[in-house]
């Protein structure tokens, strides 16, 4: 299925029906029992969340087919109109150039896209295990632009550790896709689609949306014969981002069903954190003020007014179904509101249950869960690491040891 297509009935990816006969376990059952008749919300651990299955017409969808046909398109549109902005269209032309490799880099690829206003290029670096085909590939939205040709250059992206575990790392230089700067964020791919001398439309996506779009363009490359020559299997790609990169990873996975695994690491506000917990951690107003280039002007309507949003982030996570959603929080990461991320994760389970994947792996809906333990269901994964904000070795140990590409 190509980028831009939704999971419509009759056109589902092969993964769609995996585990469809399984029974959702304890947590999904607890959430279901707390849902009053004709309610627009669900209640988890005393917190009300929007019910992702409640359509705009008041109907509660009751099957995966109805979700894909009716509710999923509604939510995607609502997130574009109110949160992330209009996504860039598909490029009119895309080329791939082998840019060589450095120490340990199996391949460095320059991806050049063309739009109606010009062209833009960005780099994708691949690190491949020294022997055997990769067990899967982690596509990192590298918002720091810190991953170089040397496998030890990434810091938060330990290429040697990843390849040593039998996986590949594909690092997308997000700063080349869209600079993380209020004065120059358009200088990457955005100006290939909008006239440079004109203001963007108020509802046009900005940096976070562009990074998500760039991840899909990287996925285009990972589906080519050139990528296949390295042993990469495009059906086993996990898009991963940390912090602001995690926001982009979730939006990429929500829109593009080609990603079978989507990992949010400490993504916080406008990532995995519930918007309706606006007073906990970073608020919508704070993020729009400090980073005015991340989201469209239309999102600023909800500064100090998060309850007016027609969507919330548990519904964003639900859009990834039936792909595996992975939410990772840190116990001392108050700015990201780990409890809000936890509740959002639980609030997506009702949609996963439509596919027989509603088991979150958690023993309870109560906060907090055990720290340092990985919780894994057939389509959902969660962990709460000790310490503060970061993508650390302890996180990677869990990702590499959790059989993310299996049900």
Order of alpha helices (4+ residues) and beta strands (2+ residues): alpha-beta-beta-alpha-beta-beta-beta-beta-alpha-beta-alpha-alpha-alpha-beta-alpha-beta-alpha-alpha-beta-alpha-alpha-beta-beta-alpha
